Amino acid sequence: MTTPNRILLGVALVMLCAAGNGCGRQSALPPPAPERALPAPPPPASYGSPDQMMLGDAMRGGRQLPPAEVANLSDRLLMENSSTLRDGETLARLEILLLKTLKNAPQELRARLMRNLGIIHYHNRKFKLALNEFQASNELNPKDARTHFYLARLYAHQGNIFLRQGQQKKSRGQFKLANMELELARKLDPANPAYRKNIKHILEQEQGR
């Protein structure tokens, strides 16, 4: 083979190697990484709380809670601004437990249990049922500030309904009752900041949640 032919052959080999198709070399590209599954979203924090676990155990029949413990449990779950108040499933389970407990509850606990049942009805927007429970609770214990606070909210709701219907006189009457109940709540629990708010402001905050 002549020298020019050798030079042309060498150039051709160099070009083939540069294209990655010759010279026995493997491709420099790394293998594609395996796809990673997205992590499952965490459950709501409330479901892992001790009170939620206690409620679930009671509903499954694993442990029968005495009436006093049911009253304390429902007090904690239904605290103002608790996430439970927006959790329909938990409210439904707690309602069943309260109704069951009320059948054999001692007299000294019935007011609390009925008040808490009224709170559940209120946040489920079953206002007539809520009013019945709060009034019955108030008859047994007229010195419970939270019962008066919820009665104030109920009367204010009714006042708004009458106002939308153009029944001004009835609306004013309901708001008068609402302010009377709110004033009672303030006197019974003056340290509670929720009771120091204007009733209309309370409803506006509630509707904006």
Z-matrix of the N, CA and C atoms (Angstrom, degrees):
N
C 1 1.479
C 2 1.523 1 108.69
N 3 1.311 2 116.02 1 133.10
C 4 1.470 3 120.72 2 -178.23
C 5 1.511 4 110.13 3 -72.74
N 6 1.319 5 115.75 4 163.05
C 7 1.472 6 121.19 5 -177.90
C 8 1.516 7 112.24 6 -62.14
N 9 1.333 8 121.50 7 -43.62
C 10 1.485 9 119.73 8 178.65
C 11 1.511 10 112.41 9 -61.31
N 12 1.351 11 116.26 10 -36.91
C 13 1.477 12 118.45 11 179.58
C 14 1.520 13 111.29 12 -66.40
N 15 1.387 14 114.84 13 -38.10
C 16 1.475 15 117.99 14 177.98
C 17 1.536 16 110.33 15 -62.33
N 18 1.311 17 115.95 16 -40.54
C 19 1.479 18 119.74 17 -179.12
C 20 1.520 19 110.43 18 -63.49
N 21 1.348 20 117.64 19 -43.36
C 22 1.470 21 121.12 20 179.62
C 23 1.517 22 111.33 21 -64.06
N 24 1.352 23 116.98 22 -39.24
C 25 1.473 24 120.62 23 178.60
C 26 1.522 25 110.99 24 -64.83
N 27 1.339 26 116.18 25 -40.27
C 28 1.471 27 119.63 26 179.39
C 29 1.510 28 112.25 27 -64.65
N 30 1.330 29 116.41 28 -40.99
C 31 1.471 30 120.10 29 178.79
C 32 1.521 31 110.88 30 -63.20
N 33 1.345 32 117.13 31 -40.55
C 34 1.470 33 121.01 32 179.51
C 35 1.521 34 111.34 33 -63.16
N 36 1.341 35 116.92 34 -41.54
C 37 1.475 36 120.24 35 179.12
C 38 1.526 37 111.33 36 -64.20
N 39 1.335 38 115.85 37 -41.03
C 40 1.476 39 119.48 38 179.25
C 41 1.518 40 110.64 39 -62.29
N 42 1.342 41 118.03 40 -40.67
C 43 1.464 42 121.41 41 -179.82
C 44 1.520 43 111.35 42 -66.29
N 45 1.335 44 117.21 43 -39.25
C 46 1.473 45 120.34 44 177.56
C 47 1.522 46 111.22 45 -64.14
N 48 1.330 47 117.25 46 -41.65
C 49 1.477 48 120.51 47 179.36
C 50 1.522 49 111.05 48 -64.99
N 51 1.344 50 116.26 49 -39.64
C 52 1.472 51 119.54 50 -179.60
C 53 1.510 52 111.71 51 -64.60
N 54 1.324 53 117.83 52 -31.41
C 55 1.467 54 121.26 53 178.26
C 56 1.507 55 112.53 54 -76.35
N 57 1.327 56 118.12 55 -6.43
C 58 1.467 57 121.73 56 177.77
C 59 1.502 58 113.52 57 78.91
N 60 1.312 59 118.64 58 12.11
C 61 1.458 60 120.98 59 -177.31
C 62 1.518 61 112.85 60 -104.56
N 63 1.282 62 116.90 61 1.65
C 64 1.463 63 118.98 62 -177.40
C 65 1.499 64 111.40 63 -140.83
N 66 1.342 65 115.63 64 -167.00
C 67 1.463 66 123.78 65 176.21
C 68 1.504 67 113.05 66 65.51
N 69 1.357 68 119.16 67 7.95
C 70 1.469 69 121.63 68 176.47
C 71 1.502 70 114.48 69 71.73
N 72 1.360 71 120.55 70 16.09
C 73 1.467 72 122.36 71 -179.52
C 74 1.514 73 111.04 72 -91.15
N 75 1.335 74 117.14 73 145.28
C 76 1.460 75 123.57 74 175.52
C 77 1.520 76 110.20 75 -81.52
N 78 1.328 77 116.42 76 156.52
C 79 1.462 78 120.77 77 177.34
C 80 1.517 79 110.63 78 -62.03
N 81 1.332 80 116.81 79 139.40
C 82 1.469 81 121.50 80 -178.28
C 83 1.515 82 112.86 81 -79.83
N 84 1.361 83 119.99 82 -8.40
C 85 1.464 84 121.95 83 -177.82
C 86 1.522 85 110.41 84 -72.96
N 87 1.359 86 119.06 85 131.99
C 88 1.476 87 120.70 86 178.64
C 89 1.521 88 110.40 87 -73.13
N 90 1.343 89 117.55 88 155.34
C 91 1.469 90 120.13 89 178.16
C 92 1.523 91 109.92 90 -66.34
N 93 1.322 92 117.83 91 148.80
C 94 1.480 93 119.90 92 -179.83
C 95 1.522 94 111.35 93 -63.46
N 96 1.344 95 116.01 94 140.52
C 97 1.467 96 120.51 95 179.45
C 98 1.525 97 109.63 96 -72.14
N 99 1.337 98 117.05 97 142.23
C 100 1.475 99 119.32 98 178.61
C 101 1.522 100 110.73 99 -65.78
N 102 1.323 101 116.25 100 144.46
C 103 1.460 102 120.98 101 179.46
C 104 1.519 103 110.31 102 -68.73
N 105 1.323 104 116.25 103 138.59
C 106 1.465 105 121.60 104 179.56
C 107 1.521 106 109.21 105 -102.37
N 108 1.308 107 115.74 106 132.41
C 109 1.467 108 120.03 107 179.17
C 110 1.520 109 109.91 108 -70.04
N 111 1.322 110 116.74 109 141.42
C 112 1.460 111 120.99 110 176.93
C 113 1.520 112 110.03 111 -68.44
N 114 1.341 113 118.02 112 138.66
C 115 1.471 114 119.17 113 178.97
C 116 1.517 115 111.53 114 -65.74
N 117 1.322 116 116.17 115 146.99
C 118 1.465 117 120.83 116 178.76
C 119 1.518 118 109.55 117 -67.78
N 120 1.335 119 118.42 118 142.50
C 121 1.468 120 119.83 119 178.73
C 122 1.518 121 110.51 120 -63.79
N 123 1.336 122 117.60 121 141.93
C 124 1.462 123 119.42 122 -179.65
C 125 1.511 124 111.22 123 -68.10
N 126 1.346 125 118.07 124 150.47
C 127 1.463 126 120.40 125 177.09
C 128 1.513 127 109.95 126 -69.53
N 129 1.335 128 118.30 127 159.16
C 130 1.464 129 120.04 128 176.41
C 131 1.518 130 111.04 129 -54.11
N 132 1.329 131 116.06 130 139.21
C 133 1.463 132 119.93 131 -175.68
C 134 1.518 133 111.82 132 -59.23
N 135 1.335 134 116.60 133 -33.40
C 136 1.461 135 119.78 134 -175.92
C 137 1.518 136 112.36 135 -62.59
N 138 1.365 137 117.08 136 -30.38
C 139 1.452 138 119.37 137 -176.71
C 140 1.522 139 112.04 138 -68.26
N 141 1.322 140 117.18 139 -20.79
C 142 1.446 141 119.08 140 179.45
C 143 1.512 142 113.12 141 -97.33
N 144 1.330 143 117.77 142 3.88
C 145 1.452 144 120.41 143 -177.77
C 146 1.523 145 110.16 144 -74.68
N 147 1.330 146 117.19 145 154.29
C 148 1.471 147 119.48 146 179.20
C 149 1.526 148 113.06 147 -57.21
N 150 1.338 149 117.61 148 -38.33
C 151 1.466 150 119.89 149 -179.93
C 152 1.523 151 111.50 150 -66.93
N 153 1.329 152 117.16 151 -39.48
C 154 1.460 153 120.09 152 177.36
C 155 1.527 154 110.55 153 -65.39
N 156 1.323 155 116.09 154 -39.45
C 157 1.467 156 120.09 155 178.90
C 158 1.529 157 110.47 156 -66.27
N 159 1.327 158 116.20 157 -39.51
C 160 1.462 159 120.27 158 178.04
C 161 1.523 160 110.99 159 -63.75
N 162 1.340 161 116.04 160 -42.44
C 163 1.460 162 120.42 161 178.35
C 164 1.525 163 110.55 162 -63.31
N 165 1.328 164 116.56 163 -44.93
C 166 1.461 165 119.98 164 179.34
C 167 1.512 166 112.11 165 -61.84
N 168 1.336 167 117.04 166 -41.01
C 169 1.462 168 121.11 167 179.23
C 170 1.524 169 110.76 168 -64.20
N 171 1.332 170 116.26 169 -41.27
C 172 1.468 171 120.11 170 179.15
C 173 1.524 172 111.15 171 -65.22
N 174 1.328 173 117.18 172 -38.44
C 175 1.460 174 120.64 173 -179.34
C 176 1.527 175 112.00 174 -70.35
N 177 1.334 176 116.47 175 -30.00
C 178 1.470 177 120.03 176 178.04
C 179 1.518 178 112.26 177 -81.15
N 180 1.320 179 116.92 178 -5.20
C 181 1.455 180 120.72 179 -179.38
C 182 1.512 181 113.70 180 82.85
N 183 1.342 182 115.98 181 12.21
C 184 1.456 183 118.88 182 -178.78
C 185 1.516 184 112.98 183 -72.57
N 186 1.309 185 116.13 184 -30.96
C 187 1.465 186 119.77 185 -179.65
C 188 1.515 187 108.88 186 -148.37
N 189 1.307 188 116.75 187 129.24
C 190 1.462 189 121.16 188 178.44
C 191 1.524 190 108.95 189 -89.52
N 192 1.323 191 115.67 190 115.27
C 193 1.460 192 120.20 191 -177.97
C 194 1.522 193 110.30 192 -83.84
N 195 1.334 194 117.87 193 134.40
C 196 1.468 195 119.97 194 174.19
C 197 1.524 196 110.26 195 -68.11
N 198 1.334 197 118.30 196 157.34
C 199 1.470 198 121.30 197 -176.97
C 200 1.524 199 114.42 198 -53.54
N 201 1.330 200 117.50 199 -39.44
C 202 1.469 201 119.57 200 -179.47
C 203 1.522 202 111.07 201 -63.57
N 204 1.326 203 116.83 202 -37.97
C 205 1.464 204 120.10 203 179.61
C 206 1.528 205 111.20 204 -71.23
N 207 1.330 206 116.51 205 -35.40
C 208 1.469 207 119.83 206 176.12
C 209 1.531 208 109.95 207 -64.39
N 210 1.332 209 116.42 208 -41.48
C 211 1.471 210 120.11 209 178.45
C 212 1.526 211 110.74 210 -61.67
N 213 1.340 212 116.80 211 -44.90
C 214 1.466 213 120.35 212 179.57
C 215 1.527 214 111.62 213 -66.21
N 216 1.333 215 115.90 214 -42.63
C 217 1.463 216 120.45 215 179.50
C 218 1.529 217 110.99 216 -61.20
N 219 1.319 218 116.59 217 -46.21
C 220 1.470 219 119.75 218 -179.37
C 221 1.526 220 111.42 219 -67.86
N 222 1.337 221 117.46 220 -34.04
C 223 1.471 222 119.94 221 174.76
C 224 1.528 223 110.60 222 -58.02
N 225 1.332 224 115.95 223 -45.42
C 226 1.471 225 119.88 224 -176.98
C 227 1.530 226 111.40 225 -69.00
N 228 1.322 227 116.48 226 -43.84
C 229 1.465 228 119.63 227 -177.25
C 230 1.525 229 112.61 228 -67.99
N 231 1.340 230 116.43 229 -27.65
C 232 1.465 231 120.64 230 -175.03
C 233 1.526 232 113.19 231 -103.52
N 234 1.318 233 116.89 232 21.26
C 235 1.466 234 120.00 233 176.64
C 236 1.522 235 110.14 234 -59.38
N 237 1.330 236 116.38 235 151.66
C 238 1.468 237 120.06 236 178.55
C 239 1.525 238 110.21 237 -58.35
N 240 1.322 239 115.91 238 137.86
C 241 1.465 240 124.76 239 179.63
C 242 1.526 241 113.38 240 69.06
N 243 1.334 242 117.41 241 11.41
C 244 1.467 243 120.18 242 175.70
C 245 1.527 244 109.79 243 -70.48
N 246 1.341 245 116.30 244 145.63
C 247 1.472 246 120.09 245 177.16
C 248 1.523 247 111.28 246 -64.52
N 249 1.330 248 117.27 247 -21.73
C 250 1.466 249 120.87 248 178.86
C 251 1.525 250 111.46 249 -59.27
N 252 1.324 251 117.27 250 -33.06
C 253 1.462 252 121.07 251 -177.29
C 254 1.524 253 112.46 252 -65.10
N 255 1.345 254 116.47 253 -15.80
C 256 1.469 255 120.77 254 177.46
C 257 1.530 256 111.79 255 -111.29
N 258 1.317 257 116.11 256 8.87
C 259 1.469 258 121.25 257 -176.71
C 260 1.526 259 108.75 258 -107.35
N 261 1.322 260 116.28 259 96.60
C 262 1.465 261 120.66 260 -175.11
C 263 1.511 262 113.75 261 -59.76
N 264 1.332 263 117.23 262 -36.74
C 265 1.468 264 120.12 263 -178.50
C 266 1.522 265 111.11 264 -65.73
N 267 1.330 266 116.45 265 -46.05
C 268 1.467 267 120.05 266 179.44
C 269 1.521 268 111.00 267 -65.69
N 270 1.324 269 117.58 268 -40.22
C 271 1.464 270 120.29 269 177.81
C 272 1.523 271 110.97 270 -60.81
N 273 1.326 272 117.05 271 -40.01
C 274 1.469 273 120.52 272 -179.86
C 275 1.523 274 110.94 273 -65.73
N 276 1.319 275 116.78 274 -41.78
C 277 1.472 276 119.90 275 179.74
C 278 1.523 277 110.91 276 -67.02
N 279 1.332 278 115.61 277 -41.38
C 280 1.459 279 119.67 278 -179.88
C 281 1.524 280 111.04 279 -67.22
N 282 1.316 281 117.22 280 -35.76
C 283 1.471 282 120.70 281 176.85
C 284 1.529 283 110.65 282 -60.52
N 285 1.320 284 116.87 283 -44.43
C 286 1.472 285 120.77 284 178.90
C 287 1.520 286 110.40 285 -60.88
N 288 1.336 287 116.18 286 -43.98
C 289 1.466 288 120.17 287 -179.14
C 290 1.529 289 111.08 288 -64.54
N 291 1.324 290 117.69 289 -41.37
C 292 1.465 291 120.83 290 179.81
C 293 1.527 292 111.57 291 -65.76
N 294 1.322 293 117.01 292 -43.46
C 295 1.469 294 120.54 293 178.95
C 296 1.523 295 110.72 294 -61.97
N 297 1.316 296 116.22 295 -41.48
C 298 1.464 297 120.58 296 178.92
C 299 1.526 298 110.70 297 -64.99
N 300 1.328 299 116.46 298 -41.89
C 301 1.467 300 121.08 299 -177.70
C 302 1.523 301 111.66 300 -69.34
N 303 1.327 302 116.94 301 -35.92
C 304 1.465 303 120.89 302 -178.42
C 305 1.526 304 113.00 303 -62.50
N 306 1.315 305 117.75 304 -22.65
C 307 1.467 306 120.43 305 -178.56
C 308 1.522 307 111.77 306 -63.12
N 309 1.329 308 116.78 307 -32.63
C 310 1.466 309 120.23 308 -176.85
C 311 1.529 310 112.55 309 -128.22
N 312 1.324 311 117.04 310 20.55
C 313 1.464 312 119.61 311 -176.73
C 314 1.522 313 111.02 312 -76.34
N 315 1.339 314 117.78 313 142.45
C 316 1.469 315 120.00 314 175.47
C 317 1.523 316 110.78 315 -67.70
N 318 1.300 317 115.80 316 157.56
C 319 1.468 318 121.79 317 -173.91
C 320 1.524 319 112.45 318 -56.86
N 321 1.334 320 117.56 319 -38.06
C 322 1.461 321 120.18 320 -174.96
C 323 1.534 322 113.20 321 -70.25
N 324 1.327 323 117.77 322 -12.96
C 325 1.462 324 120.67 323 179.52
C 326 1.526 325 113.23 324 -105.35
N 327 1.306 326 116.91 325 -12.53
C 328 1.459 327 120.10 326 -172.27
C 329 1.537 328 112.59 327 -63.31
N 330 1.327 329 116.94 328 -36.82
C 331 1.470 330 119.52 329 -179.22
C 332 1.524 331 110.92 330 -62.02
N 333 1.335 332 117.14 331 -44.71
C 334 1.472 333 120.49 332 179.39
C 335 1.517 334 111.31 333 -65.09
N 336 1.316 335 116.06 334 -44.24
C 337 1.465 336 119.97 335 -178.57
C 338 1.526 337 111.08 336 -63.56
N 339 1.336 338 116.50 337 -42.19
C 340 1.469 339 119.52 338 178.98
C 341 1.524 340 111.40 339 -68.80
N 342 1.334 341 116.35 340 -38.83
C 343 1.471 342 118.82 341 176.68
C 344 1.525 343 110.35 342 -59.65
N 345 1.333 344 116.93 343 -45.04
C 346 1.463 345 119.76 344 -178.52
C 347 1.528 346 111.58 345 -68.12
N 348 1.313 347 116.46 346 -33.34
C 349 1.464 348 119.31 347 173.97
C 350 1.534 349 109.72 348 -65.11
N 351 1.328 350 116.30 349 -38.88
C 352 1.462 351 120.58 350 176.22
C 353 1.523 352 112.20 351 -62.85
N 354 1.335 353 117.05 352 -37.97
C 355 1.468 354 120.91 353 178.09
C 356 1.527 355 110.38 354 -62.76
N 357 1.329 356 116.60 355 -41.01
C 358 1.469 357 120.43 356 177.51
C 359 1.524 358 110.09 357 -61.92
N 360 1.332 359 116.73 358 -47.62
C 361 1.471 360 120.05 359 178.86
C 362 1.534 361 110.69 360 -60.06
N 363 1.310 362 115.78 361 -40.39
C 364 1.469 363 119.58 362 -178.79
C 365 1.526 364 110.93 363 -60.66
N 366 1.324 365 116.64 364 -47.74
C 367 1.469 366 119.73 365 -177.18
C 368 1.523 367 112.14 366 -75.97
N 369 1.314 368 117.12 367 -14.47
C 370 1.467 369 121.08 368 169.22
C 371 1.528 370 111.50 369 -90.09
N 372 1.338 371 115.61 370 3.83
C 373 1.472 372 123.63 371 178.73
C 374 1.532 373 112.49 372 61.98
N 375 1.317 374 115.90 373 32.43
C 376 1.466 375 121.64 374 172.15
C 377 1.528 376 106.39 375 -99.86
N 378 1.328 377 115.50 376 75.64
C 379 1.455 378 120.58 377 -166.57
C 380 1.529 379 113.51 378 -68.94
N 381 1.316 380 118.73 379 -33.90
C 382 1.467 381 120.02 380 178.74
C 383 1.524 382 110.97 381 -66.91
N 384 1.333 383 116.44 382 -43.43
C 385 1.467 384 119.60 383 177.01
C 386 1.523 385 110.31 384 -63.84
N 387 1.322 386 116.20 385 -40.31
C 388 1.463 387 119.91 386 179.09
C 389 1.525 388 110.72 387 -61.70
N 390 1.330 389 117.10 388 -44.23
C 391 1.463 390 120.89 389 -179.76
C 392 1.525 391 111.13 390 -60.83
N 393 1.326 392 116.93 391 -41.25
C 394 1.467 393 120.38 392 178.62
C 395 1.522 394 111.23 393 -60.27
N 396 1.335 395 116.40 394 -44.36
C 397 1.468 396 120.01 395 -178.36
C 398 1.521 397 111.40 396 -68.39
N 399 1.321 398 117.20 397 -42.32
C 400 1.468 399 119.82 398 -179.34
C 401 1.525 400 111.64 399 -66.43
N 402 1.312 401 117.25 400 -39.66
C 403 1.463 402 119.59 401 178.90
C 404 1.527 403 111.23 402 -66.61
N 405 1.337 404 116.56 403 -40.57
C 406 1.469 405 119.77 404 177.75
C 407 1.521 406 110.55 405 -65.82
N 408 1.327 407 116.64 406 -40.30
C 409 1.464 408 120.75 407 177.94
C 410 1.520 409 111.04 408 -64.55
N 411 1.329 410 116.25 409 -40.68
C 412 1.461 411 120.88 410 -178.40
C 413 1.525 412 112.04 411 -66.80
N 414 1.320 413 116.89 412 -31.26
C 415 1.468 414 119.95 413 176.74
C 416 1.527 415 110.95 414 -65.39
N 417 1.327 416 116.43 415 -36.57
C 418 1.466 417 120.34 416 -179.92
C 419 1.522 418 111.94 417 -79.69
N 420 1.330 419 116.46 418 -35.28
C 421 1.465 420 120.13 419 -178.55
C 422 1.527 421 109.72 420 -142.85
N 423 1.329 422 116.85 421 87.65
C 424 1.472 423 120.35 422 -177.72
C 425 1.525 424 113.87 423 -74.17
N 426 1.326 425 117.55 424 -0.18
C 427 1.465 426 120.40 425 -177.99
C 428 1.527 427 112.75 426 -106.71
N 429 1.307 428 116.78 427 20.95
C 430 1.465 429 119.87 428 177.43
C 431 1.530 430 109.02 429 -93.50
N 432 1.322 431 116.12 430 113.31
C 433 1.468 432 120.73 431 -174.81
C 434 1.524 433 112.28 432 -62.87
N 435 1.315 434 116.75 433 -37.86
C 436 1.464 435 118.40 434 -175.46
C 437 1.531 436 111.97 435 -69.42
N 438 1.314 437 116.69 436 -32.89
C 439 1.465 438 119.54 437 175.37
C 440 1.526 439 110.08 438 -61.56
N 441 1.334 440 117.04 439 -45.13
C 442 1.470 441 120.60 440 178.53
C 443 1.534 442 110.75 441 -64.79
N 444 1.315 443 116.79 442 -36.09
C 445 1.465 444 120.73 443 179.02
C 446 1.531 445 111.02 444 -62.03
N 447 1.322 446 116.16 445 -43.23
C 448 1.469 447 119.00 446 179.81
C 449 1.530 448 111.83 447 -74.24
N 450 1.318 449 117.15 448 -32.99
C 451 1.465 450 118.82 449 173.87
C 452 1.532 451 110.14 450 -61.74
N 453 1.332 452 116.16 451 -39.65
C 454 1.468 453 120.01 452 177.13
C 455 1.525 454 110.67 453 -60.05
N 456 1.306 455 116.97 454 -43.30
C 457 1.470 456 120.90 455 -179.28
C 458 1.536 457 111.11 456 -66.06
N 459 1.320 458 115.75 457 -39.40
C 460 1.468 459 119.26 458 178.53
C 461 1.525 460 111.62 459 -64.18
N 462 1.336 461 116.55 460 -45.77
C 463 1.470 462 119.71 461 179.86
C 464 1.534 463 110.77 462 -63.81
N 465 1.319 464 116.43 463 -36.80
C 466 1.465 465 119.45 464 178.28
C 467 1.529 466 111.20 465 -66.94
N 468 1.326 467 116.68 466 -39.32
C 469 1.467 468 120.02 467 175.23
C 470 1.529 469 110.36 468 -58.36
N 471 1.337 470 115.42 469 -45.75
C 472 1.461 471 119.19 470 -179.80
C 473 1.530 472 110.75 471 -65.04
N 474 1.325 473 115.97 472 -36.05
C 475 1.460 474 119.77 473 176.49
C 476 1.518 475 111.86 474 -61.09
N 477 1.332 476 116.56 475 -40.12
C 478 1.468 477 120.34 476 177.59
C 479 1.525 478 111.64 477 -65.58
N 480 1.326 479 116.28 478 -37.26
C 481 1.471 480 120.28 479 178.57
C 482 1.528 481 110.17 480 -63.11
N 483 1.338 482 116.17 481 -47.53
C 484 1.468 483 119.80 482 178.71
C 485 1.533 484 111.09 483 -62.43
N 486 1.335 485 115.73 484 -36.56
C 487 1.462 486 119.82 485 -179.72
C 488 1.530 487 110.96 486 -63.76
N 489 1.334 488 116.00 487 -42.47
C 490 1.470 489 119.69 488 178.39
C 491 1.525 490 111.97 489 -66.60
N 492 1.333 491 115.68 490 -26.27
C 493 1.470 492 120.15 491 179.01
C 494 1.525 493 112.31 492 -85.51
N 495 1.319 494 116.26 493 -2.16
C 496 1.458 495 120.32 494 179.68
C 497 1.519 496 113.75 495 81.46
N 498 1.342 497 117.59 496 12.93
C 499 1.469 498 121.45 497 -179.75
C 500 1.534 499 108.40 498 -95.25
N 501 1.312 500 115.17 499 79.68
C 502 1.456 501 121.80 500 -172.55
C 503 1.534 502 112.64 501 -61.46
N 504 1.318 503 116.56 502 -43.90
C 505 1.463 504 120.32 503 -176.60
C 506 1.523 505 111.22 504 -63.59
N 507 1.333 506 116.80 505 -45.84
C 508 1.462 507 120.24 506 178.69
C 509 1.528 508 110.87 507 -64.99
N 510 1.319 509 115.91 508 -37.04
C 511 1.462 510 119.98 509 178.78
C 512 1.525 511 110.82 510 -62.25
N 513 1.332 512 116.93 511 -45.73
C 514 1.465 513 120.50 512 178.90
C 515 1.523 514 110.97 513 -62.00
N 516 1.334 515 116.59 514 -37.66
C 517 1.462 516 120.04 515 178.87
C 518 1.518 517 112.14 516 -63.23
N 519 1.333 518 116.58 517 -41.08
C 520 1.462 519 120.38 518 179.51
C 521 1.528 520 111.39 519 -68.54
N 522 1.321 521 116.65 520 -39.89
C 523 1.466 522 118.70 521 178.52
C 524 1.530 523 111.40 522 -68.77
N 525 1.329 524 116.68 523 -30.41
C 526 1.466 525 119.53 524 175.24
C 527 1.522 526 110.18 525 -64.78
N 528 1.343 527 116.82 526 -44.18
C 529 1.465 528 120.68 527 176.28
C 530 1.528 529 110.84 528 -62.20
N 531 1.329 530 116.32 529 -40.77
C 532 1.467 531 120.52 530 -179.85
C 533 1.521 532 110.86 531 -60.57
N 534 1.317 533 117.01 532 -44.63
C 535 1.463 534 120.26 533 -179.47
C 536 1.525 535 111.90 534 -68.14
N 537 1.328 536 117.34 535 -33.50
C 538 1.464 537 120.66 536 176.44
C 539 1.530 538 110.49 537 -65.15
N 540 1.324 539 116.46 538 -44.14
C 541 1.466 540 120.11 539 179.65
C 542 1.527 541 110.95 540 -66.34
N 543 1.321 542 116.48 541 -39.47
C 544 1.461 543 119.62 542 179.50
C 545 1.521 544 110.95 543 -65.81
N 546 1.325 545 116.99 544 -36.92
C 547 1.461 546 120.62 545 177.87
C 548 1.529 547 110.74 546 -65.53
N 549 1.330 548 116.78 547 -37.86
C 550 1.467 549 119.95 548 175.81
C 551 1.525 550 110.76 549 -63.04
N 552 1.327 551 116.80 550 -42.39
C 553 1.468 552 120.48 551 178.46
C 554 1.527 553 110.42 552 -60.41
N 555 1.332 554 117.03 553 -40.75
C 556 1.466 555 120.91 554 179.84
C 557 1.525 556 111.51 555 -64.57
N 558 1.322 557 116.44 556 -40.56
C 559 1.466 558 119.85 557 -179.38
C 560 1.524 559 111.38 558 -68.21
N 561 1.327 560 116.18 559 -37.31
C 562 1.461 561 120.11 560 -178.33
C 563 1.520 562 112.68 561 -76.85
N 564 1.343 563 116.93 562 -28.48
C 565 1.470 564 120.51 563 -179.74
C 566 1.528 565 108.72 564 -142.36
N 567 1.340 566 116.74 565 73.75
C 568 1.473 567 120.08 566 -174.53
C 569 1.524 568 114.09 567 -66.74
N 570 1.324 569 117.68 568 -18.17
C 571 1.466 570 120.13 569 -177.83
C 572 1.523 571 113.13 570 -82.61
N 573 1.322 572 117.49 571 -10.47
C 574 1.462 573 120.07 572 -176.69
C 575 1.534 574 110.03 573 -80.70
N 576 1.340 575 117.73 574 116.23
C 577 1.473 576 119.42 575 -176.96
C 578 1.528 577 113.52 576 -66.64
N 579 1.330 578 117.62 577 -25.44
C 580 1.473 579 120.12 578 -179.28
C 581 1.516 580 111.37 579 -63.86
N 582 1.334 581 116.89 580 -31.37
C 583 1.460 582 120.65 581 -176.27
C 584 1.522 583 112.64 582 -80.58
N 585 1.327 584 116.87 583 -10.62
C 586 1.468 585 119.88 584 -178.61
C 587 1.530 586 112.12 585 -87.80
N 588 1.319 587 117.14 586 -5.13
C 589 1.465 588 120.68 587 -178.50
C 590 1.524 589 111.11 588 -82.02
N 591 1.320 590 115.03 589 158.16
C 592 1.458 591 121.86 590 173.50
C 593 1.525 592 109.34 591 -68.97
N 594 1.345 593 117.67 592 140.44
C 595 1.462 594 120.75 593 -174.88
C 596 1.529 595 111.77 594 -61.11
N 597 1.324 596 117.61 595 -37.14
C 598 1.466 597 119.37 596 179.19
C 599 1.522 598 110.89 597 -67.86
N 600 1.330 599 116.16 598 -35.74
C 601 1.466 600 120.23 599 176.92
C 602 1.522 601 110.28 600 -66.12
N 603 1.321 602 116.86 601 -37.18
C 604 1.469 603 121.01 602 178.19
C 605 1.527 604 110.34 603 -60.78
N 606 1.327 605 116.57 604 -45.70
C 607 1.467 606 120.28 605 -179.85
C 608 1.525 607 111.62 606 -67.33
N 609 1.330 608 117.17 607 -36.68
C 610 1.469 609 119.97 608 178.21
C 611 1.525 610 110.59 609 -63.83
N 612 1.332 611 116.82 610 -41.93
C 613 1.464 612 120.59 611 177.53
C 614 1.521 613 110.69 612 -64.03
N 615 1.306 614 115.51 613 -40.91
C 616 1.464 615 121.07 614 -179.47
C 617 1.528 616 110.80 615 -62.25
N 618 1.309 617 117.16 616 -42.95
C 619 1.462 618 121.33 617 -178.42
C 620 1.516 619 112.08 618 -73.03
N 621 1.340 620 116.82 619 -21.79
C 622 1.456 621 119.81 620 -179.55
C 623 1.503 622 114.52 621 -90.85
N 624 1.344 623 118.64 622 3.75
C 625 1.457 624 121.39 623 -178.52
C 626 1.507 625 110.51 624 -68.07
